[in-house]
Amino acid sequence: MTVLRTAHTSALTAAELAAVRRLLDAAFEGDFSDDDWDHSVGGMHALVLDGGELMAHGSLVQRRLLHSGRALRTGYVEAVAVRAGHRRRGHGSAVMAALEHVLRHGAYELGALGAADEAVPLYAGRGWQRWLGPSSVLAPAGIERTPDEDGCIYVLPVGPTALDLDGELTCDWRPGDVW
């Protein structure tokens, strides 16, 4: 039986967190760093379990993104992965639906994520919009452009704030990949 569970990081056991990390390491083929792991905890998780085995995961953490002179309270999607051999069965969509529910009912102004090329159809098909403007990070030394991320950022407006998708979008600083 397939079950979808949402829980805050604090409600997951050490064994559950270890299973999530194993899934992410396998799904990202060894390209999931300790910084990536750190970015994916401290918020809400959506887990798809089948017979008690973890099939898919995604998390939603709070960040601040700057746009048009405002700091937007943003639910940032991290660590979306589906176990190899179980992809294209709706598990990724189930994870995203659960995270989008939290976004829409969790006092956020915006949803955002950095999309890998192979995941774009999933996000775009769910109504996420590609950010067309330049991206930057508020680094310790000030605002720095992140041109390699341009075109890879997707947003889901969930609040009353009007967005200019051609405008600049700046994320808060963090170690590792800033987006």
Short mmCIF file of the C-alpha atoms (twelve columns), coordinates in Angstrom:
data_MODEL
# 
_entry.id   MODEL 
# 
loop_
_atom_site.group_PDB 
_atom_site.id 
_atom_site.type_symbol 
_atom_site.label_atom_id 
_atom_site.label_alt_id 
_atom_site.label_comp_id 
_atom_site.label_asym_id 
_atom_site.label_seq_id 
_atom_site.Cartn_x 
_atom_site.Cartn_y 
_atom_site.Cartn_z 
_atom_site.pdbx_PDB_model_num 
ATOM 1   C CA . MET A 1   0.000  0.000  0.000   1 
ATOM 2   C CA . THR A 2   1.326  3.455  -0.970  1 
ATOM 3   C CA . VAL A 3   1.200  6.141  1.723   1 
ATOM 4   C CA . LEU A 4   2.022  9.855  1.509   1 
ATOM 5   C CA . ARG A 5   3.289  11.367 4.739   1 
ATOM 6   C CA . THR A 6   4.151  14.972 5.537   1 
ATOM 7   C CA . ALA A 7   6.185  15.783 8.620   1 
ATOM 8   C CA . HIS A 8   8.573  18.375 9.969   1 
ATOM 9   C CA . THR A 9   12.212 17.331 10.227  1 
ATOM 10  C CA . SER A 10  11.826 17.222 14.015  1 
ATOM 11  C CA . ALA A 11  9.115  14.537 13.696  1 
ATOM 12  C CA . LEU A 12  11.265 12.178 11.608  1 
ATOM 13  C CA . THR A 13  13.243 9.475  13.362  1 
ATOM 14  C CA . ALA A 14  16.967 8.997  12.872  1 
ATOM 15  C CA . ALA A 15  16.183 5.899  10.800  1 
ATOM 16  C CA . GLU A 16  13.765 7.845  8.576   1 
ATOM 17  C CA . LEU A 17  16.299 10.624 8.053   1 
ATOM 18  C CA . ALA A 18  18.953 8.034  7.198   1 
ATOM 19  C CA . ALA A 19  16.581 6.470  4.635   1 
ATOM 20  C CA . VAL A 20  15.941 9.897  3.088   1 
ATOM 21  C CA . ARG A 21  19.678 10.560 2.832   1 
ATOM 22  C CA . ARG A 22  20.282 7.152  1.207   1 
ATOM 23  C CA . LEU A 23  17.499 7.834  -1.320  1 
ATOM 24  C CA . LEU A 24  18.970 11.246 -2.167  1 
ATOM 25  C CA . ASP A 25  22.519 9.915  -2.481  1 
ATOM 26  C CA . ALA A 26  21.300 7.193  -4.862  1 
ATOM 27  C CA . ALA A 27  18.944 9.429  -6.872  1 
ATOM 28  C CA . PHE A 28  21.588 12.121 -7.364  1 
ATOM 29  C CA . GLU A 29  24.209 9.460  -8.153  1 
ATOM 30  C CA . GLY A 30  26.684 10.650 -5.529  1 
ATOM 31  C CA . ASP A 31  26.231 14.339 -6.392  1 
ATOM 32  C CA . PHE A 32  24.301 15.182 -3.218  1 
ATOM 33  C CA . SER A 33  26.675 16.947 -0.815  1 
ATOM 34  C CA . ASP A 34  26.538 17.482 2.933   1 
ATOM 35  C CA . ASP A 35  25.617 21.118 2.172   1 
ATOM 36  C CA . ASP A 36  22.732 19.886 -0.017  1 
ATOM 37  C CA . TRP A 37  21.599 17.706 2.892   1 
ATOM 38  C CA . ASP A 38  21.803 20.656 5.280   1 
ATOM 39  C CA . HIS A 39  19.642 22.695 2.883   1 
ATOM 40  C CA . SER A 40  16.952 20.009 2.865   1 
ATOM 41  C CA . VAL A 41  16.322 19.746 6.613   1 
ATOM 42  C CA . GLY A 42  14.657 22.091 9.083   1 
ATOM 43  C CA . GLY A 43  11.345 22.300 7.293   1 
ATOM 44  C CA . MET A 44  8.506  20.116 6.068   1 
ATOM 45  C CA . HIS A 45  9.075  16.825 4.271   1 
ATOM 46  C CA . ALA A 46  6.805  14.893 1.939   1 
ATOM 47  C CA . LEU A 47  7.556  11.163 1.830   1 
ATOM 48  C CA . VAL A 48  5.989  8.498  -0.357  1 
ATOM 49  C CA . LEU A 49  6.204  5.044  1.203   1 
ATOM 50  C CA . ASP A 50  5.233  1.762  -0.404  1 
ATOM 51  C CA . GLY A 51  5.114  -1.188 1.951   1 
ATOM 52  C CA . GLY A 52  7.088  0.861  4.437   1 
ATOM 53  C CA . GLU A 53  9.901  1.488  1.914   1 
ATOM 54  C CA . LEU A 54  10.741 5.081  0.950   1 
ATOM 55  C CA . MET A 55  9.988  5.672  -2.736  1 
ATOM 56  C CA . ALA A 56  10.088 9.482  -2.997  1 
ATOM 57  C CA . HIS A 57  10.952 12.578 -0.995  1 
ATOM 58  C CA . GLY A 58  10.893 16.355 -1.155  1 
ATOM 59  C CA . SER A 59  11.273 19.064 1.438   1 
ATOM 60  C CA . LEU A 60  10.170 22.650 1.866   1 
ATOM 61  C CA . VAL A 61  12.326 25.057 3.850   1 
ATOM 62  C CA . GLN A 62  11.858 28.744 4.559   1 
ATOM 63  C CA . ARG A 63  14.123 31.244 2.814   1 
ATOM 64  C CA . ARG A 64  14.052 34.948 2.004   1 
ATOM 65  C CA . LEU A 65  14.181 35.999 -1.632  1 
ATOM 66  C CA . LEU A 66  14.578 39.644 -2.567  1 
ATOM 67  C CA . HIS A 67  12.507 41.048 -5.418  1 
ATOM 68  C CA . SER A 68  11.496 44.602 -6.288  1 
ATOM 69  C CA . GLY A 69  12.714 45.981 -2.968  1 
ATOM 70  C CA . ARG A 70  10.908 43.350 -0.867  1 
ATOM 71  C CA . ALA A 71  12.110 40.386 1.150   1 
ATOM 72  C CA . LEU A 72  9.616  37.644 0.325   1 
ATOM 73  C CA . ARG A 73  8.935  34.842 2.791   1 
ATOM 74  C CA . THR A 74  9.569  31.909 0.501   1 
ATOM 75  C CA . GLY A 75  8.945  28.203 0.768   1 
ATOM 76  C CA . TYR A 76  11.922 26.757 -1.081  1 
ATOM 77  C CA . VAL A 77  11.638 23.216 -2.449  1 
ATOM 78  C CA . GLU A 78  14.674 21.007 -1.906  1 
ATOM 79  C CA . ALA A 79  15.763 17.418 -2.344  1 
ATOM 80  C CA . VAL A 80  13.002 16.113 -4.618  1 
ATOM 81  C CA . ALA A 81  13.862 12.568 -5.623  1 
ATOM 82  C CA . VAL A 82  12.163 9.335  -6.632  1 
ATOM 83  C CA . ARG A 83  13.770 5.923  -6.278  1 
ATOM 84  C CA . ALA A 84  15.133 4.532  -9.555  1 
ATOM 85  C CA . GLY A 85  12.763 1.981  -11.022 1 
ATOM 86  C CA . HIS A 86  9.769  3.770  -9.499  1 
ATOM 87  C CA . ARG A 87  9.835  6.958  -11.551 1 
ATOM 88  C CA . ARG A 88  6.994  8.058  -13.827 1 
ATOM 89  C CA . ARG A 89  4.409  6.521  -11.488 1 
ATOM 90  C CA . GLY A 90  3.124  9.751  -9.936  1 
ATOM 91  C CA . HIS A 91  5.341  9.708  -6.843  1 
ATOM 92  C CA . GLY A 92  7.047  13.008 -7.760  1 
ATOM 93  C CA . SER A 93  3.664  14.617 -8.399  1 
ATOM 94  C CA . ALA A 94  2.394  13.354 -5.036  1 
ATOM 95  C CA . VAL A 95  5.418  14.856 -3.275  1 
ATOM 96  C CA . MET A 96  4.949  18.184 -5.070  1 
ATOM 97  C CA . ALA A 97  1.197  18.265 -4.338  1 
ATOM 98  C CA . ALA A 98  1.909  17.829 -0.622  1 
ATOM 99  C CA . LEU A 99  4.589  20.541 -0.614  1 
ATOM 100 C CA . GLU A 100 2.369  22.889 -2.632  1 
ATOM 101 C CA . HIS A 101 -0.399 22.370 -0.068  1 
ATOM 102 C CA . VAL A 102 1.997  23.559 2.655   1 
ATOM 103 C CA . LEU A 103 3.044  26.488 0.448   1 
ATOM 104 C CA . ARG A 104 -0.521 27.616 -0.109  1 
ATOM 105 C CA . HIS A 105 -1.552 27.203 3.524   1 
ATOM 106 C CA . GLY A 106 1.692  27.957 5.344   1 
ATOM 107 C CA . ALA A 107 1.914  31.756 5.320   1 
ATOM 108 C CA . TYR A 108 4.365  31.938 2.407   1 
ATOM 109 C CA . GLU A 109 4.335  34.639 -0.228  1 
ATOM 110 C CA . LEU A 110 6.147  32.598 -2.833  1 
ATOM 111 C CA . GLY A 111 7.295  29.108 -3.676  1 
ATOM 112 C CA . ALA A 112 10.649 28.699 -5.415  1 
ATOM 113 C CA . LEU A 113 13.056 25.982 -6.507  1 
ATOM 114 C CA . GLY A 114 16.089 25.348 -8.647  1 
ATOM 115 C CA . ALA A 115 15.131 22.848 -11.346 1 
ATOM 116 C CA . ALA A 116 17.306 20.234 -12.992 1 
ATOM 117 C CA . ASP A 117 16.573 19.968 -16.713 1 
ATOM 118 C CA . GLU A 118 14.922 16.542 -16.394 1 
ATOM 119 C CA . ALA A 119 12.532 17.855 -13.703 1 
ATOM 120 C CA . VAL A 120 11.269 20.888 -15.641 1 
ATOM 121 C CA . PRO A 121 8.262  19.042 -17.176 1 
ATOM 122 C CA . LEU A 122 7.086  18.037 -13.683 1 
ATOM 123 C CA . TYR A 123 7.288  21.567 -12.281 1 
ATOM 124 C CA . ALA A 124 6.018  23.402 -15.370 1 
ATOM 125 C CA . GLY A 125 3.131  20.947 -15.670 1 
ATOM 126 C CA . ARG A 126 2.103  21.837 -12.118 1 
ATOM 127 C CA . GLY A 127 1.996  25.579 -12.851 1 
ATOM 128 C CA . TRP A 128 5.465  26.589 -11.675 1 
ATOM 129 C CA . GLN A 129 6.775  29.503 -13.743 1 
ATOM 130 C CA . ARG A 130 10.326 29.894 -15.026 1 
ATOM 131 C CA . TRP A 131 12.049 33.011 -13.673 1 
ATOM 132 C CA . LEU A 132 13.216 34.941 -16.736 1 
ATOM 133 C CA . GLY A 133 15.212 37.708 -15.076 1 
ATOM 134 C CA . PRO A 134 18.714 37.694 -13.632 1 
ATOM 135 C CA . SER A 135 19.501 35.813 -10.449 1 
ATOM 136 C CA . SER A 136 21.806 36.858 -7.626  1 
ATOM 137 C CA . VAL A 137 22.769 35.979 -4.072  1 
ATOM 138 C CA . LEU A 138 23.078 38.295 -1.083  1 
ATOM 139 C CA . ALA A 139 26.604 37.107 -0.223  1 
ATOM 140 C CA . PRO A 140 28.638 38.249 2.785   1 
ATOM 141 C CA . ALA A 141 30.381 40.827 0.554   1 
ATOM 142 C CA . GLY A 142 27.102 42.089 -0.992  1 
ATOM 143 C CA . ILE A 143 24.906 41.141 -3.940  1 
ATOM 144 C CA . GLU A 144 26.655 38.879 -6.454  1 
ATOM 145 C CA . ARG A 145 25.195 37.677 -9.752  1 
ATOM 146 C CA . THR A 146 24.621 33.942 -10.187 1 
ATOM 147 C CA . PRO A 147 24.428 33.755 -14.007 1 
ATOM 148 C CA . ASP A 148 24.794 29.966 -14.097 1 
ATOM 149 C CA . GLU A 149 21.401 29.740 -12.356 1 
ATOM 150 C CA . ASP A 150 19.570 32.028 -14.800 1 
ATOM 151 C CA . GLY A 151 16.774 30.067 -16.448 1 
ATOM 152 C CA . CYS A 152 16.872 27.264 -13.843 1 
ATOM 153 C CA . ILE A 153 14.772 28.943 -11.144 1 
ATOM 154 C CA . TYR A 154 11.029 28.323 -10.985 1 
ATOM 155 C CA . VAL A 155 8.485  30.107 -8.826  1 
ATOM 156 C CA . LEU A 156 4.930  29.496 -7.692  1 
ATOM 157 C CA . PRO A 157 3.183  32.683 -6.588  1 
ATOM 158 C CA . VAL A 158 0.967  31.917 -3.591  1 
ATOM 159 C CA . GLY A 159 0.504  35.358 -2.037  1 
ATOM 160 C CA . PRO A 160 -0.759 38.759 -3.089  1 
ATOM 161 C CA . THR A 161 2.690  40.066 -4.092  1 
ATOM 162 C CA . ALA A 162 2.921  40.935 -7.785  1 
ATOM 163 C CA . LEU A 163 5.983  39.449 -9.439  1 
ATOM 164 C CA . ASP A 164 7.941  40.688 -12.428 1 
ATOM 165 C CA . LEU A 165 9.348  37.450 -13.837 1 
ATOM 166 C CA . ASP A 166 11.824 39.522 -15.860 1 
ATOM 167 C CA . GLY A 167 13.117 41.339 -12.780 1 
ATOM 168 C CA . GLU A 168 16.050 40.451 -10.570 1 
ATOM 169 C CA . LEU A 169 15.628 37.725 -7.959  1 
ATOM 170 C CA . THR A 170 18.145 37.476 -5.135  1 
ATOM 171 C CA . CYS A 171 18.413 34.617 -2.663  1 
ATOM 172 C CA . ASP A 172 19.775 34.645 0.860   1 
ATOM 173 C CA . TRP A 173 23.295 33.314 1.466   1 
ATOM 174 C CA . ARG A 174 24.050 29.725 2.457   1 
ATOM 175 C CA . PRO A 175 27.096 27.482 2.092   1 
ATOM 176 C CA . GLY A 176 27.290 25.220 -0.954  1 
ATOM 177 C CA . ASP A 177 24.903 25.815 -3.828  1 
ATOM 178 C CA . VAL A 178 23.114 29.061 -3.031  1 
ATOM 179 C CA . TRP A 179 20.170 28.249 -5.288  1 
# 
